[in-house]
Amino acid sequence: MTPQRTVLLHASGQPGDVARAIGMAGILHGERPKTRIRIIVNGPAIPGVAAASAPLPMTDDATVEACEGGLRSHRIGVDELQPGVITVPAAVVALSDAQFDGAAYIRV
């Protein structure tokens, strides 16, 4: 049995990177439907997951995971996230752990 492949899409440059990553996840899922796709959001991209920003085109093709440290830095509470966005304690840990486990990394 082949283990499930995982792809990390890292959105960190600007808020619009989150929507771009969701679009990329749809393309990737279309070509590789069995691949797990995680969108990890931190840094200047964090405001893109806030409920106050433009609605994200959420999909079942990927998880959108916001860094809790980044949320604190931007003074965004977990209760202020768009529906479907989950959190990770630290993006750097989530990214490195997934890569140690064999995930492919793509910076958006």
Legacy VTK file of the C-alpha trace (Angstrom):
# vtk DataFile Version 3.0
C-alpha trace
ASCII
DATASET POLYDATA
POINTS 108 float
0.000 0.000 0.000
1.337 3.429 -0.977
1.158 6.062 1.755
-0.968 9.115 1.010
0.985 11.971 -0.522
0.734 15.449 0.968
1.394 18.813 -0.660
1.938 21.956 1.394
0.975 25.241 -0.229
2.600 27.959 1.873
0.837 31.332 1.664
2.912 33.955 3.439
3.521 36.969 1.196
0.222 38.865 1.048
-3.467 38.315 1.901
-4.363 37.512 -1.722
-2.004 34.532 -1.638
-4.605 32.551 0.308
-7.187 32.707 -2.497
-4.432 31.922 -5.032
-3.445 28.864 -3.006
-7.063 27.675 -2.899
-7.193 27.992 -6.688
-3.957 26.039 -7.003
-5.368 23.376 -4.683
-8.301 22.909 -7.037
-5.976 22.418 -9.998
-3.768 20.028 -8.050
-6.750 18.065 -6.762
-8.077 17.738 -10.326
-4.823 16.091 -11.411
-4.012 14.260 -8.173
-7.362 13.596 -6.426
-5.856 11.281 -3.790
-3.282 13.836 -2.653
-3.818 15.571 0.680
-3.448 19.338 0.268
-2.714 21.672 3.179
-2.606 25.430 2.771
-0.486 26.870 5.581
-0.941 30.618 6.106
1.350 32.915 8.081
3.095 36.289 8.014
1.632 39.092 5.893
-0.898 36.668 4.339
-2.724 36.153 7.661
-5.297 38.952 7.142
-6.494 36.987 4.100
-8.144 34.408 6.393
-9.958 36.955 8.550
-13.737 37.182 8.292
-13.322 40.917 7.652
-11.460 40.267 4.371
-12.926 39.208 1.032
-14.692 35.836 1.257
-12.417 32.942 0.330
-13.500 30.449 -2.317
-13.292 27.589 0.195
-13.114 24.057 -1.133
-13.145 20.515 0.159
-9.949 19.918 -1.850
-7.671 21.369 0.841
-7.461 22.495 4.435
-6.650 26.144 5.150
-4.545 26.356 8.302
-3.652 29.681 9.920
-0.674 30.165 12.222
-1.845 31.077 15.731
1.286 33.169 16.289
0.539 35.116 13.114
-3.047 35.619 14.212
-1.824 37.080 17.507
0.634 39.336 15.676
-2.185 40.688 13.529
-4.569 40.858 16.492
-7.036 38.496 14.820
-8.939 36.153 17.105
-9.737 32.565 16.204
-13.403 33.567 16.357
-12.697 36.151 13.616
-11.632 33.620 10.964
-13.545 32.802 7.830
-15.652 29.625 8.024
-13.624 26.474 7.477
-10.238 27.940 8.443
-8.492 25.955 11.161
-5.360 26.840 13.114
-1.933 25.409 13.844
0.098 26.574 16.843
3.079 27.587 14.669
3.394 27.529 10.876
7.110 26.785 11.058
6.438 23.624 13.070
3.557 22.502 10.833
5.652 23.062 7.701
8.780 21.355 9.011
6.934 18.384 10.553
5.035 17.745 7.321
8.241 17.949 5.284
10.002 15.533 7.664
7.066 13.196 6.958
7.663 13.487 3.203
5.291 16.281 2.121
6.051 18.314 -0.995
6.444 22.069 -0.371
5.304 24.854 -2.686
5.516 28.513 -1.763
2.619 30.505 -3.175
LINES 1 109
108 0 1 2 3 4 5 6 7 8 9 10 11 12 13 14 15 16 17 18 19 20 21 22 23 24 25 26 27 28 29 30 31 32 33 34 35 36 37 38 39 40 41 42 43 44 45 46 47 48 49 50 51 52 53 54 55 56 57 58 59 60 61 62 63 64 65 66 67 68 69 70 71 72 73 74 75 76 77 78 79 80 81 82 83 84 85 86 87 88 89 90 91 92 93 94 95 96 97 98 99 100 101 102 103 104 105 106 107
